[in-house]
Amino acid sequence: MVRAPERTSTVGVRDTTLIERVEIAGLEPHFAATLQRELTTKPGTPIVDAPIGDDLRRLWRLGVISDASVEVNDGTVTFRLAPRPAIRNVVRKGGDRLAQARFRQLEDTTFEPSRVQRMAEALEESYVRDGRLDARVEPRQRVHPQGVDVCVAIDPGPRITIGKLDFPGRKSIPAQELVKAMVSKTLNHVGGTFDEGALEMDLLYMQVLYWDRGFAEVKFREPKIERKGKRLHLAIPIEEGERYRMGRISTNWPVPMPPGIKTGDLFSRTKIADLREAIQKLHPGIDVVLPLTSIDREARTIDIVFEIEWRFPWDAWRLWSSRSR
């Protein structure tokens, strides 16, 4: 007779040791007291339930320590920390006084490499916005027993300006009028600096100029930039397309039309917008006027229907009136 092996079971014993004391070591007393307030690990809590890991991560996120560990001994939890070294001296080479003054503020502060790098990148970007496309700001550091020395080399480089501005494909509108339509008066012009963000608005205003002269399908292509020494050649390609005239002009409700545009006029988005506002002012009961366009490329005409929506109670009266006819 063969007997089955005896079944064995393992019973886990929960560690119920309570935390008697929580302390921070490795820092000067005032600094340690400040960080102590960030801890959620408290006396009286079982060690296995204490949020020690969360507290350790919280201390790291503060960015003021260079090393951290935790020791647990007979009910005492010790967070052993090493502070980041302080910046003792900042040497600045190149650049103007204002640029140098920015980094002087780092002296006697905690050394944070990411902060120094962010300051350098911000200064470099400000130079680039001013047309100094070759600007370089490079921080370096040297660690010694007394702290950290930081050296910042600043080279703004020459100011790069626009020497030539062309509009390839332009035929119907003089270049001087296009330049005048640009809203950035000191940027993106001959003698000025290039600014990509401002150019986006300039392109929109130049496009409106074309729209108001019948070119409903005009397209501005990606600007091309060519550098020659300290000068830029900025070319803005344009596809003007065909010129359109107004076709049939109507509304979805039989309301009097104020004067504005008429069939046969050159297409103009500005005049369409002005007529929309005039319709709305002429009839107080109107809530919304929405211009809808339909293009005929063969005839080179654009029909427009002004869709009218009425406010209450005019909308209810109009619905009743249309059904009672």
C-alpha positions, 0 to 999 in steps of 0.5 A: 500500500502506497501512501500519498505524500503529506500536503504541506502549506506555507503560512506568511507572517506579516511584519507588523513592526511599527515605525518609531522615528523618521529622519533625514541625514546628510543635510544641514539641519535647516535644509533637512527640516524643510525636506522633512515636511515633504515626507508622508512616511510617519511614526506609528505606521507599519513599515510594510505599509509606509509610502517610503518609495513614494517619498523617495521619488518625491524627494528626487523630483524636487531637484535639490539632491544628487543622491538618496537612499533609505535605511530601516533599522529597529523602527527607525527610517532614515532617508540618507540624502546628498545635496546638489553642489552649489554654484560658487562662481559664474564666468561669462565670456562674450555677449552684451552686459544684459546677456551676461547678467542673466547668468550671474543670477546663478551664483550661490544657487543649487547647481541644476544642469538642466536649468543652466542648459535651459537658460543657454537655449533661451538666450540663443533663441532670442539672438536667432529671433533678432536675426543672429542665425549663427548665435551660439551659447555654450555652458560648461561646468567644473566640479570641485570640493567647494562646489561648481564653477560655471563658464558660459561662452556667448557668441551672438554672431553677425546679424543676418538681414534680408537682401532680396525679396521676390515673388516668383509667379506674380503677374497681376499685382505689383510687388510694391503692393504686396510688400505694403500689404505685409503687416510686419513692417520691420520683419521679412522686408529688405533690410530687415530680419526673417521671422517665420511666424510673422511671415505666416500672417504676411502671407494671409494679408497678401492672399486677401489682396488677391481675393479682393481682385477676383483671384479666388483660387490663388495659392502661396507656396512654401517660401524659399530662403537662400543665404549668401553671407550676411544676406538672405534671398527670400522668395515667395512663389505665387500661383495666381490662378484664374480671375473670377466675377460674381455670378448670381446673388440671392438669399434663401428668404425674400428680403430686400438686398442692400447695395453692395455687389452685383452680378458681373463685378470682380469677385471680392471676399471683403465685399461679400463680408461687407454685404453680409453685415449690411443684410444683418443690420438691415433686418433686426430679426436676423440672427446669422447670415452665412454666405455660401459660394458655388464656383463655375470654372468654365464661365469663371463666375462664382454664385453666392447664396446668403443663408439667413437664420432668424432669431426667436420669435421671428423664426417662429413667425416666418415658419408659420407664415410660410406654412399658411400660404 
